[in-house]
Amino acid sequence: MENKMQIFNTLTRKVETFVPNVDGKVNMYTCGPTVYHFAHIGNLRSYIMEDVLEKTLRYAGYDVKRVMNITDVGHLSSDADTGEDKMLKGAKREHKTVMEIAKFYTDAFFSDCAKLNIKRPDVVEPATNCIPEFIHMIEVLLEKGYAYAAGGNIYFDTSKLDDYYVFSSQTEKELMSAVRDDVEEDGNKKNKSDFVLWFTKSKFDNQELKWDSPWGVGYPGWHIECSCISIKHLGEYMDIHCGGVDNIFPHHTNEIAQSESYLGHKWCNYWFHVHHLNDKSGKMSKSKGDFLTVSLLEEKGYHPLVYRMFCLQSHYRKPLEFSYEVMDNIENSYRKLRKAIAKLDQTTEFEREKFTAYKEKFLEAVENDLNTSMALTVVYEVLKADMTDKTKYALMESFDEVLSLDLTKGELVEESGVDDELESYILEKIEERKAAKKAKDFAKADAIRDELAAKGILLEDTREGVKWKKA
């Protein structure tokens, strides 16, 4: 098939024409969640954009097989093989077993994905299912001289590679500073950049999940998981590997090192990375304590697909700053969009030529390194274009195969039961109250609040501005 898809490849640091190993087929791998806590919306930005990539490939005619791991063991609290296992940390926090934590947060993750219309990958494999595969790969790496035993652990020897830092021209010192959390010195390592393939005696006093291995009872390092799970389900050659930009080093760097040393040839051709979601204080992360989840957005009155649309309005390779003000604007736009599509008259004639022309225009946008912002522009162009309503509706159905915004599922009903007229009145009164407070006329401000309360509308003053809800 003709290859028109353009994608930025982190490995070459440039936009390339996507050419799969086998014509018409795509082997795609996504780094899955470490299921020790709820996914925050920063994590979910990556999964939304990976979902758009998969759906774009399918829309363009490719047969896609997508695999994702579930990290339920082995991911330490620092990406540099230090600290305690994140799963153990979650179990301690909630006084549950590691497997109870894994089950609960795996289910929670896929529940969030369903709310955001993120397609479940074709294969989802928990790391704990693949211990024999991990052991086998480590045995081969030891036989080939790429790994060594020290202090009870098995390490990958990065000095055996001509180019360990495949993703960057940065110096070793600069790269090491990019690793999250403070790096503790590990005296067992031959080289500072070596990483653990299998832990045995160290750091195991409270470790719940352990397995027998040729090197003693222990558990795998985090990086070995994705290599083995992808090779198990996709074979020795992969087309696209996805993740967030924070996976580039050390996780994806280490995956390439061990996979290509094990296989003896190049493993994956394209690396797709989604940039961070930030708030005003910087990158969102669970370590900060309070973090935004899909459920919290719902509690604040936002439809989950408003957050999906929020992500689609920005390019995946640019940092995105979250704010409730922007979410409010997008929610308003999203509701109007669904309403406009719901009013289209489907009894009119279907215009094949116009349908084909706009479908091509949409495909051109998403095939241009996932230019989802331009794709949304095409959606609005269609609604304004000179064509029949039936053609417009058919295009919305077609575009939604990629956008997954439920565009043709009818007008979004306001759960609060507030119609457009009442909503305009509420917003007008909020502005009046704001002006009264600015003029220090607090009696008038209180009177406006009471007037709205009498109509069943409650106001809440927040740092992001005034929020309202129906009582």
C-alpha positions as CSV (number, residue, x, y, z in Angstrom):
1,M,0.0,0.0,0.0
2,E,1.0,3.6,-0.5
3,N,2.8,5.0,2.5
4,K,1.7,8.6,3.3
5,M,1.9,8.5,7.1
6,Q,4.5,11.0,8.4
7,I,5.7,10.4,12.0
8,F,8.4,12.0,14.2
9,N,10.9,9.3,15.1
10,T,12.7,10.0,18.4
11,L,15.5,7.6,17.3
12,T,16.4,9.8,14.3
13,R,15.1,13.0,15.7
14,K,13.2,13.9,12.5
15,V,9.8,13.4,10.8
16,E,9.9,10.4,8.5
17,T,7.6,8.6,6.1
18,F,6.3,5.5,8.0
19,V,7.2,2.3,6.3
20,P,6.3,-0.9,8.2
21,N,8.4,-4.1,8.1
22,V,5.5,-5.9,6.4
23,D,3.4,-4.0,3.9
24,G,0.0,-3.2,5.2
25,K,0.7,-4.6,8.7
26,V,1.8,-2.7,11.9
27,N,3.3,-4.2,15.0
28,M,2.8,-1.6,17.8
29,Y,3.8,-1.6,21.4
30,T,2.7,0.7,24.2
31,C,4.4,1.0,27.6
32,G,1.5,0.3,30.0
33,P,0.8,1.6,33.5
34,T,2.5,0.7,36.8
35,V,-0.7,-0.2,38.6
36,Y,0.0,1.0,42.1
37,H,-2.3,4.1,42.0
38,F,-4.9,5.8,39.8
39,A,-3.6,7.1,36.5
40,H,-3.5,10.9,36.5
41,I,-4.6,12.9,33.5
42,G,-1.0,13.6,32.5
43,N,-0.4,9.8,32.1
44,L,-3.6,9.6,30.2
45,R,-2.6,12.2,27.7
46,S,0.0,9.7,26.4
47,Y,-2.6,6.9,26.1
48,I,-5.0,9.3,24.3
49,M,-2.4,10.2,21.7
50,E,-1.2,6.6,21.3
51,D,-4.9,5.7,20.8
52,V,-5.2,8.4,18.1
53,L,-2.0,7.0,16.4
54,E,-3.4,3.4,16.3
55,K,-6.8,4.6,15.0
56,T,-5.1,6.8,12.4
57,L,-3.1,3.8,11.1
58,R,-6.3,1.7,11.0
59,Y,-8.1,4.6,9.2
60,A,-5.4,4.8,6.7
61,G,-5.9,1.0,5.9
62,Y,-3.2,-0.7,8.0
63,D,-3.8,-3.9,9.9
64,V,-2.6,-3.0,13.4
65,K,-1.7,-5.4,16.3
66,R,-1.1,-3.4,19.5
67,V,0.4,-4.9,22.6
68,M,0.6,-3.3,26.1
69,N,2.2,-4.5,29.3
70,I,0.8,-4.0,32.8
71,T,3.7,-3.4,35.3
72,D,2.6,-5.3,38.4
73,V,6.1,-6.0,39.7
74,G,9.6,-4.6,39.5
75,H,9.2,-0.8,38.8
76,L,11.2,0.8,41.5
77,S,10.4,4.3,42.9
78,S,13.4,5.7,41.0
79,D,13.9,4.8,37.3
80,A,17.6,4.3,38.2
81,D,17.0,0.9,39.9
82,T,16.8,2.5,43.4
83,G,14.2,2.8,46.1
84,E,11.4,0.3,46.8
85,D,9.0,-1.4,44.3
86,K,6.1,1.0,43.5
87,M,3.7,-1.9,43.8
88,L,5.0,-2.7,47.3
89,K,4.7,1.0,48.1
90,G,1.0,1.0,47.0
91,A,0.3,-2.2,49.1
92,K,1.8,-0.6,52.2
93,R,-0.2,2.5,51.7
94,E,-3.5,0.7,51.4
95,H,-2.8,-2.3,53.6
96,K,-3.5,-4.8,50.8
97,T,-1.5,-7.4,49.0
98,V,0.4,-6.5,45.9
99,M,-1.9,-8.5,43.7
100,E,-5.0,-6.9,45.2
101,I,-3.5,-3.5,44.5
102,A,-2.6,-4.6,40.9
103,K,-6.2,-5.9,40.2
104,F,-7.9,-2.8,41.6
105,Y,-5.8,-0.3,39.8
106,T,-5.7,-2.2,36.5
107,D,-9.5,-2.2,36.5
108,A,-9.5,1.5,37.4
109,F,-7.1,2.3,34.6
110,F,-9.2,0.5,32.0
111,S,-12.3,2.2,33.4
112,D,-10.7,5.6,32.8
113,C,-9.7,4.5,29.3
114,A,-13.3,3.5,28.5
115,K,-14.5,6.9,29.6
116,L,-12.0,8.6,27.3
117,N,-12.8,6.3,24.4
118,I,-9.3,4.8,24.4
119,K,-9.4,1.4,22.7
120,R,-8.2,-1.5,24.7
121,P,-5.0,-2.9,23.0
122,D,-5.3,-6.3,21.2
123,V,-3.0,-7.9,23.8
124,V,-2.6,-6.8,27.5
125,E,0.0,-8.8,29.4
126,P,0.8,-8.4,33.1
127,A,4.6,-8.7,33.8
128,T,3.9,-11.4,36.4
129,N,2.7,-13.7,33.6
130,C,6.1,-13.7,31.9
131,I,8.7,-14.7,34.5
132,P,10.0,-17.6,32.4
133,E,10.5,-15.2,29.4
134,F,12.4,-12.8,31.5
135,I,14.7,-15.5,32.9
136,H,15.3,-16.9,29.4
137,M,16.3,-13.5,28.0
138,I,18.7,-12.9,30.9
139,E,20.3,-16.3,30.4
140,V,20.9,-15.5,26.8
141,L,22.4,-12.1,27.7
142,L,24.7,-13.8,30.2
143,E,25.8,-16.4,27.6
144,K,26.5,-13.7,25.0
145,G,28.6,-11.7,27.5
146,Y,26.2,-8.7,27.7
147,A,25.4,-9.3,31.4
148,Y,27.2,-10.2,34.6
149,A,26.4,-11.2,38.2
150,A,27.5,-9.0,41.1
151,G,26.3,-8.8,44.7
152,G,23.5,-11.2,44.1
153,N,22.0,-9.2,41.2
154,I,22.3,-9.6,37.4
155,Y,23.3,-6.4,35.5
156,F,23.4,-5.4,31.9
157,D,26.9,-4.3,30.9
158,T,26.5,-1.1,28.9
159,S,30.2,-0.9,28.1
160,K,29.7,-3.8,25.6
161,L,27.7,-1.6,23.3
162,D,29.2,0.8,20.7
163,D,26.4,3.3,21.3
164,Y,24.3,2.9,24.5
165,Y,22.9,6.4,24.3
166,V,21.0,5.8,21.1
167,F,18.4,8.6,21.6
168,S,20.7,11.5,22.3
169,S,24.0,13.1,21.8
170,Q,23.9,14.3,25.4
171,T,26.8,13.4,27.7
172,E,26.5,10.6,30.2
173,K,26.4,13.1,33.0
174,E,23.5,15.1,31.5
175,L,21.5,11.9,30.8
176,M,22.0,10.6,34.3
177,S,20.6,13.9,35.7
178,A,17.4,13.2,33.7
179,V,16.6,10.1,35.8
180,R,13.8,10.8,38.2
181,D,14.7,10.8,41.9
182,D,18.1,11.0,43.4
183,V,20.5,8.3,42.1
184,E,22.0,6.1,44.7
185,E,25.4,4.7,43.9
186,D,25.3,0.9,43.4
187,G,28.7,-0.5,44.2
188,N,28.0,-3.7,42.3
189,K,27.9,-2.0,38.9
190,K,30.9,-2.1,36.6
191,N,29.7,1.1,34.9
192,K,27.5,3.9,36.2
193,S,25.0,3.3,33.4
194,D,24.6,-0.5,33.9
195,F,21.1,-1.5,35.0
196,V,19.6,-4.4,36.8
197,L,18.0,-7.3,34.9
198,W,17.2,-9.5,38.0
199,F,17.3,-8.6,41.7
200,T,18.0,-11.3,44.3
201,K,19.3,-10.6,47.8
202,S,19.3,-6.8,47.9
203,K,16.2,-4.8,48.8
204,F,14.1,-7.8,49.3
205,D,13.2,-7.9,53.0
206,N,9.6,-6.9,52.4
207,Q,9.2,-7.9,48.8
208,E,6.0,-10.0,48.4
209,L,6.5,-11.2,44.9
210,K,9.5,-13.4,44.4
211,W,10.4,-16.3,42.0
212,D,13.0,-19.0,41.8
213,S,15.7,-18.3,39.2
214,P,19.1,-19.7,38.3
215,W,20.6,-16.9,40.3
216,G,18.4,-17.3,43.4
217,V,15.0,-16.2,44.6
218,G,14.2,-12.7,43.3
219,Y,12.3,-10.6,40.8
220,P,12.9,-8.9,37.5
221,G,14.2,-5.4,36.8
222,W,11.6,-3.1,35.3
223,H,13.2,-2.6,31.9
224,I,13.3,-6.4,31.0
225,E,9.4,-6.5,31.0
226,C,8.6,-4.6,27.9
227,S,11.4,-6.2,25.8
228,C,10.1,-9.8,26.6
229,I,6.4,-9.0,26.4
230,S,6.7,-7.3,23.0
231,I,9.0,-10.1,21.5
232,K,6.6,-12.7,22.9
233,H,3.5,-11.2,21.1
234,L,5.0,-9.3,18.2
235,G,8.1,-11.3,17.2
236,E,11.6,-10.1,16.6
237,Y,10.7,-7.0,14.5
238,M,8.6,-4.2,15.8
239,D,7.3,-1.1,13.8
240,I,6.4,1.4,16.5
241,H,7.1,1.6,20.2
242,C,5.2,4.3,22.2
243,G,5.5,6.0,25.5
244,G,5.8,9.3,27.3
245,V,8.9,11.5,26.9
246,D,10.0,10.5,30.4
247,N,10.3,6.9,29.2
248,I,13.1,7.8,26.7
249,F,15.8,7.6,29.3
250,P,16.5,5.2,30.9
251,H,13.6,2.9,30.2
252,H,13.5,2.9,26.4
253,T,17.3,3.3,26.1
254,N,17.7,0.1,28.2
255,E,15.0,-1.7,26.3
256,I,16.9,-1.2,23.0
257,A,20.2,-2.2,24.7
258,Q,19.0,-5.5,26.0
259,S,16.6,-6.4,23.1
260,E,19.1,-5.8,20.3
261,S,21.9,-7.6,22.3
262,Y,19.5,-10.6,22.8
263,L,18.2,-10.6,19.2
264,G,21.4,-9.7,17.4
265,H,19.7,-7.2,15.0
266,K,17.8,-3.9,15.0
267,W,14.6,-4.3,16.9
268,C,12.2,-1.3,16.5
269,N,12.2,1.2,13.6
270,Y,10.0,4.1,15.0
271,W,9.8,5.5,18.5
272,F,6.8,7.7,19.3
273,H,6.9,9.8,22.5
274,V,4.2,12.1,23.9
275,H,5.2,15.2,25.8
276,H,4.2,16.1,29.4
277,L,1.0,17.6,30.6
278,N,1.9,20.5,33.0
279,D,0.0,22.6,35.4
280,K,1.1,26.0,36.5
281,S,3.7,24.5,38.9
282,G,5.2,22.2,36.3
283,K,4.9,18.5,35.2
284,M,2.0,16.6,36.7
285,S,3.1,13.6,38.8
286,K,1.8,11.3,41.5
287,S,4.8,12.1,43.8
288,K,3.3,15.6,44.3
289,G,0.5,14.2,46.4
290,D,-2.7,15.6,45.0
291,F,-3.1,14.8,41.3
292,L,-5.9,15.2,38.8
293,T,-7.8,12.0,37.8
294,V,-10.7,11.5,35.3
295,S,-13.0,10.9,38.3
296,L,-12.0,14.3,39.8
297,L,-12.8,16.0,36.5
298,E,-16.2,14.3,36.5
299,E,-16.8,15.5,40.1
300,K,-16.1,19.0,38.9
301,G,-18.8,18.6,36.2
302,Y,-16.6,17.9,33.1
303,H,-17.5,15.2,30.6
304,P,-14.4,13.0,30.2
305,L,-14.4,13.5,26.4
306,V,-13.9,17.2,27.0
307,Y,-10.4,16.3,28.3
308,R,-9.9,14.1,25.2
309,M,-10.8,17.1,23.0
310,F,-8.5,19.3,25.2
311,C,-5.6,17.0,24.3
312,L,-6.5,16.8,20.6
313,Q,-6.3,20.6,20.3
314,S,-2.6,20.5,20.9
315,H,0.2,18.7,19.2
316,Y,1.5,15.6,21.0
317,R,5.1,16.8,20.8
318,K,4.5,20.0,22.6
319,P,4.1,20.4,26.4
320,L,0.4,21.1,27.3
321,E,-0.6,23.3,30.2
322,F,-3.8,22.3,32.0
323,S,-6.2,24.9,33.3
324,Y,-9.9,24.9,34.3
325,E,-10.4,28.0,32.3
326,V,-9.4,26.3,29.0
327,M,-11.4,23.2,30.0
328,D,-14.5,25.4,30.5
329,N,-14.0,26.9,27.0
330,I,-13.6,23.4,25.5
331,E,-16.6,22.1,27.3
332,N,-18.7,24.9,25.8
333,S,-17.3,24.2,22.3
334,Y,-17.8,20.5,22.7
335,R,-21.5,20.8,23.7
336,K,-22.1,23.2,20.8
337,L,-20.4,20.8,18.4
338,R,-22.5,17.8,19.5
339,K,-25.7,20.0,19.3
340,A,-24.9,21.2,15.8
341,I,-24.3,17.6,14.5
342,A,-27.4,16.3,16.2
343,K,-29.5,18.9,14.2
344,L,-28.2,17.7,10.8
345,D,-31.0,16.4,8.5
346,Q,-30.1,12.9,7.4
347,T,-33.0,12.7,4.9
348,T,-31.1,14.8,2.4
349,E,-29.0,13.5,-0.5
350,F,-25.5,12.0,-0.1
351,E,-22.8,13.7,-2.1
352,R,-20.0,11.1,-2.7
353,E,-17.5,13.5,-4.3
354,K,-17.6,16.0,-1.5
355,F,-17.5,13.2,1.1
356,T,-14.3,11.8,-0.5
357,A,-12.7,15.2,-0.8
358,Y,-13.1,16.1,2.9
359,K,-12.2,12.6,4.0
360,E,-8.9,13.0,2.2
361,K,-8.4,16.4,3.8
362,F,-9.0,15.0,7.2
363,L,-6.7,12.0,6.5
364,E,-4.0,14.4,5.3
365,A,-4.1,16.2,8.6
366,V,-3.8,13.2,10.9
367,E,-1.2,11.5,8.6
368,N,0.9,14.7,9.0
369,D,2.5,13.5,12.3
370,L,-0.9,13.4,14.0
371,N,-1.9,17.1,13.4
372,T,-5.1,16.6,15.5
373,S,-5.6,20.4,15.8
374,M,-5.9,20.6,12.0
375,A,-8.1,17.6,12.0
376,L,-10.5,19.4,14.3
377,T,-10.4,22.4,12.0
378,V,-11.6,20.2,9.2
379,V,-14.5,19.1,11.4
380,Y,-15.7,22.7,11.7
381,E,-15.0,23.4,8.0
382,V,-17.4,20.5,7.1
383,L,-20.2,22.0,9.3
384,K,-19.9,25.3,7.5
385,A,-19.3,23.9,4.0
386,D,-21.8,23.9,1.1
387,M,-23.0,20.3,1.1
388,T,-26.0,18.4,2.2
389,D,-26.6,17.5,5.9
390,K,-26.4,13.8,5.1
391,T,-22.9,14.2,3.7
392,K,-21.8,16.2,6.7
393,Y,-23.2,13.6,9.1
394,A,-21.5,10.8,7.2
395,L,-18.2,12.7,7.5
396,M,-18.6,13.2,11.2
397,E,-19.1,9.4,11.6
398,S,-16.0,8.8,9.5
399,F,-13.8,11.4,11.4
400,D,-14.9,9.9,14.7
401,E,-13.2,6.6,13.9
402,V,-10.0,8.5,14.8
403,L,-11.2,11.4,17.0
404,S,-13.5,9.2,19.2
405,L,-15.4,12.2,20.5
406,D,-18.9,10.6,20.2
407,L,-19.7,13.2,17.6
408,T,-22.8,11.4,16.3
409,K,-24.2,10.2,19.6
410,G,-26.6,13.1,19.9
411,E,-26.7,16.4,21.8
412,L,-24.8,16.2,25.1
413,V,-27.6,16.5,27.7
414,E,-26.8,18.9,30.5
415,E,-27.0,16.6,33.6
416,S,-27.9,19.6,35.8
417,G,-31.0,20.3,33.7
418,V,-29.9,23.8,33.0
419,D,-30.9,25.1,29.5
420,D,-29.0,27.6,27.4
421,E,-31.2,30.5,28.5
422,L,-30.7,29.8,32.2
423,E,-27.0,29.2,31.7
424,S,-26.6,32.7,30.0
425,Y,-28.5,34.2,32.9
426,I,-26.3,32.5,35.5
427,L,-23.1,33.7,33.7
428,E,-24.4,37.2,33.5
429,K,-25.2,37.2,37.2
430,I,-21.7,35.9,38.0
431,E,-20.2,38.8,36.1
432,E,-22.5,41.2,37.9
433,R,-21.4,39.8,41.3
434,K,-17.7,39.9,40.2
435,A,-18.1,43.6,39.4
436,A,-20.0,44.2,42.7
437,K,-17.2,42.6,44.7
438,K,-14.6,44.6,42.8
439,A,-16.5,47.8,43.8
440,K,-16.6,46.5,47.4
441,D,-20.4,46.4,47.2
442,F,-20.5,43.1,49.2
443,A,-24.2,43.5,50.0
444,K,-25.1,43.4,46.3
445,A,-22.7,40.4,45.8
446,D,-24.4,38.5,48.5
447,A,-27.8,39.4,47.2
448,I,-26.9,38.0,43.7
449,R,-25.6,34.8,45.4
450,D,-28.9,34.5,47.3
451,E,-30.9,35.2,44.2
452,L,-29.2,32.3,42.3
453,A,-29.5,30.0,45.3
454,A,-33.2,30.7,45.3
455,K,-33.2,29.3,41.7
456,G,-31.3,26.2,42.8
457,I,-27.9,27.4,41.6
458,L,-25.0,27.2,44.0
459,L,-21.8,29.3,43.5
460,E,-18.3,28.3,44.7
461,D,-15.4,30.7,44.7
462,T,-12.2,28.9,43.7
463,R,-8.6,29.8,42.8
464,E,-9.6,29.2,39.1
465,G,-12.6,31.5,39.4
466,V,-16.3,31.1,40.2
467,K,-17.8,27.6,39.6
468,W,-21.5,27.0,39.7
469,K,-23.7,23.9,40.0
470,K,-27.4,23.0,40.3
471,A,-28.3,22.1,43.9
